Amino acid sequence: MKEDNFFEKVYQVARQIPYGRVTSYGAIAKYLGTARSARMVGWAMNGSGAKDVPAHRVVNRVGMLTGKQHFDGTNLMQQLLENEGVKVEDNQIVEFQKHFWDPAKELS
């Protein structure tokens, strides 16, 4: 599988994450049939800046904002999530399961 093709598939899934919801790198990888590729999903998110992808809605498996250093400004990822009603404390999504969106359940 070409890297570009995989990244585009990741972006297609990420674009479907509803407003006010989040998913994880691993959930996207699992949905795409590449469960061990969570890190690759992270790399895709890092390069998604100009592609109209809501990368701020993709976090690690426990709800930590691990990709926040890839956003302009120190707290932009958190601000974007909070603007959508997702509360964040200490780089951790509060009530993560309540906000979690599983593409395997929602896009099947």
Secondary structure, DSSP 8 states (H G I E B T S, - for coil): --HHHHHHHHHHHHTTS-TT-BEEHHHHHHHTT-TT-HHHHHHHHHT-TTTT--GGGEE-TTSB-TTGGGSSSTTHHHHHHHHTT--EETTEETTHHHHB--HHHH--
